[in-house]
Amino acid sequence: MTELKIADRARDWIGTPYLHQASCKGAGTDCLGLLRGIWREVYGCEPEVIPPYTADWSEPQQDERLLRAARRHLVEKPLAAMASGDALVFRMRERAVAKHLGIVGESGPAPTFIHAYSGHGVIENALSTPWRRRIAGCFAFPPITTMSGR
């Protein structure tokens, strides 16, 4: 959503160190924490309490927890309609559960995404072919007007 300036908000987090389960701009975050922090900036509070989670994201159980949560709170859209500020959910391996998130920085001929990555912190990367192959879903943030009832 252009009016929410999600990509600009995500870029404000660049340089934040990676810290599993954290969501504090400048101090530490993981990929979900980045999305949670942006959500708080836009909507005021998170839509649900996030229980503790492991880095494997329920992979041994083949439980798509992250993808289901994205579908509960965001607006799924075709990857061909990807725009700046959209959230991307990734599978890190073929047929594995989705367990990584990023925010589209730039769309178009040279797309980028902003994400918190272990060993790197929050960075903006090219959305290269290897990353594009891993996308499990593309989601827009809901309009602020639909959030007033939450």
C-alpha positions as CSV (number, residue, x, y, z in Angstrom):
1,M,0.0,0.0,0.0
2,T,1.6,3.2,-1.2
3,E,0.0,5.3,1.5
4,L,1.5,3.2,4.3
5,K,5.1,3.5,2.9
6,I,5.9,0.0,4.1
7,A,9.2,-0.2,2.1
8,D,10.4,3.1,3.6
9,R,9.6,1.9,7.1
10,A,11.5,-1.4,6.4
11,R,14.5,0.5,5.2
12,D,14.5,2.4,8.5
13,W,15.4,-1.0,10.1
14,I,18.4,-1.6,7.9
15,G,21.5,-2.2,10.1
16,T,19.5,-3.7,13.0
17,P,21.3,-6.8,14.1
18,Y,19.8,-10.2,13.7
19,L,18.4,-11.5,17.0
20,H,16.1,-14.6,17.0
21,Q,12.5,-13.8,18.3
22,A,13.4,-10.1,18.8
23,S,11.5,-7.1,17.2
24,C,13.3,-3.9,18.3
25,K,14.5,-1.4,15.6
26,G,18.2,-0.7,16.1
27,A,18.6,-3.3,18.9
28,G,17.7,-6.7,17.3
29,T,15.2,-8.5,15.1
30,D,14.6,-11.6,13.1
31,C,12.6,-11.7,9.9
32,L,9.2,-12.0,11.7
33,G,10.3,-9.3,14.1
34,L,10.9,-6.9,11.2
35,L,7.3,-7.5,9.9
36,R,5.9,-7.2,13.5
37,G,7.8,-4.0,14.1
38,I,6.5,-2.5,10.8
39,W,3.0,-3.7,11.7
40,R,3.2,-1.9,15.1
41,E,4.4,1.3,13.4
42,V,1.4,1.3,11.0
43,Y,-1.5,-0.2,13.0
44,G,-0.4,0.5,16.6
45,C,-0.5,-3.1,18.0
46,E,0.1,-6.6,16.7
47,P,-2.9,-8.6,15.5
48,E,-2.1,-11.6,17.8
49,V,0.3,-12.7,20.5
50,I,3.3,-14.5,18.9
51,P,4.2,-17.6,20.9
52,P,7.9,-18.6,21.3
53,Y,9.2,-20.3,18.1
54,T,12.2,-22.2,17.0
55,A,14.4,-21.4,14.0
56,D,13.0,-24.4,12.2
57,W,9.5,-23.0,12.2
58,S,7.8,-26.4,12.8
59,E,9.6,-27.9,9.8
60,P,9.9,-31.4,11.3
61,Q,6.1,-31.4,11.7
62,Q,5.5,-29.9,8.2
63,D,3.3,-27.3,9.9
64,E,2.9,-24.1,7.7
65,R,2.5,-21.8,10.8
66,L,4.1,-18.8,9.2
67,L,2.1,-19.1,5.9
68,R,-1.2,-19.5,7.7
69,A,-0.5,-16.5,9.9
70,A,0.3,-14.4,6.8
71,R,-3.0,-15.5,5.3
72,R,-4.9,-14.5,8.4
73,H,-3.5,-11.0,8.7
74,L,-2.3,-9.9,5.2
75,V,-4.0,-9.8,1.8
76,E,-2.7,-12.6,-0.5
77,K,-2.0,-11.6,-4.1
78,P,-0.4,-13.1,-7.2
79,L,3.4,-12.8,-7.4
80,A,2.9,-11.1,-10.8
81,A,1.2,-8.2,-9.0
82,M,4.1,-7.8,-6.5
83,A,4.6,-4.1,-5.5
84,S,6.9,-2.2,-3.2
85,G,5.9,-2.7,0.4
86,D,4.4,-6.2,-0.1
87,A,5.4,-9.0,2.3
88,L,7.0,-12.1,0.8
89,V,7.1,-15.5,2.5
90,F,9.9,-17.8,1.5
91,R,10.7,-21.5,1.6
92,M,14.4,-21.9,2.3
93,R,14.4,-25.4,0.6
94,E,12.1,-27.0,-1.9
95,R,9.2,-28.8,-0.3
96,A,10.1,-27.3,3.1
97,V,7.8,-25.2,5.2
98,A,7.8,-21.5,4.7
99,K,10.0,-19.9,7.4
100,H,11.4,-16.6,6.1
101,L,9.9,-13.2,5.5
102,G,10.9,-10.1,3.6
103,I,9.4,-6.8,2.4
104,V,9.6,-5.8,-1.2
105,G,11.8,-2.7,-1.5
106,E,11.6,-2.2,-5.3
107,S,9.5,-4.0,-7.8
108,G,9.9,-3.9,-11.6
109,P,12.9,-4.9,-13.6
110,A,15.4,-4.9,-10.7
111,P,13.4,-6.0,-7.7
112,T,14.8,-5.9,-4.1
113,F,13.6,-7.1,-0.7
114,I,14.4,-6.1,2.8
115,H,14.8,-8.8,5.4
116,A,16.5,-9.8,8.6
117,Y,19.0,-12.6,7.9
118,S,21.1,-14.5,10.3
119,G,24.7,-13.3,10.3
120,H,23.8,-10.1,8.4
121,G,21.0,-8.3,10.3
122,V,18.5,-6.3,8.3
123,I,19.7,-5.8,4.8
124,E,18.3,-5.0,1.3
125,N,19.1,-7.7,-1.3
126,A,18.3,-8.1,-5.0
127,L,15.3,-10.4,-5.4
128,S,17.5,-12.6,-7.6
129,T,16.3,-15.8,-9.3
130,P,17.4,-18.1,-6.4
131,W,15.3,-16.0,-4.0
132,R,12.3,-15.7,-6.4
133,R,12.2,-19.5,-6.7
134,R,11.8,-19.7,-2.9
135,I,8.7,-17.4,-2.7
136,A,5.7,-19.3,-1.2
137,G,3.4,-16.3,-1.1
138,C,3.1,-12.5,-1.8
139,F,0.9,-10.4,0.5
140,A,-0.2,-6.8,0.7
141,F,-0.7,-5.1,4.1
142,P,-4.4,-4.4,4.7
143,P,-5.7,-0.9,4.4
144,I,-5.7,1.0,7.7
145,T,-9.5,1.5,7.4
146,T,-10.1,-2.3,7.7
147,M,-8.0,-2.4,10.9
148,S,-10.2,-0.1,13.0
149,G,-12.4,-3.0,14.1
150,R,-9.5,-5.2,15.4
